[in-house]
């Protein structure tokens, strides 16, 4: 997600590191109230799959607004990520895992997809990963 979008929700969020999450895939399969797909990660367990992203430290007082903004369907989980310096660390992620919130046929809106691709460009995530985000079909 672009830092601009996150700062709209959590003004004092502080960038910590780029990071990867091996054994997961990025999808837009989380049901949204507008009928589009929102960002999600799914566990595959495959060493060939990896999700790239950014770790932020968010002040406790701003986490409630983030939780409201993320809406219904996401659960908070602690997962092991690998920071750009190679350190492994457990961090909090939002993930939809209950089937009633998932639909693999969903597509993101073009505006929402742009938040994701803008963030990948902003933080210079691997080009192959950026391309995989750009390859998702979006709703106009």
Buried (B, 14 or more C-beta within 10 A) or exposed (E): BBBEBBEEBBEEBEEBBBBBBBBBBBBBBBBBEEEBBBBBBBEBEEEEBBBBBBBBEBEEEBBEBBEEEBBEBBEEEEBEBBBBEEEEBEBEBBBBBEEEBBBEEBBBBEEBBBBBBBBBBEBEBEEEBBEBBBEBEBBE
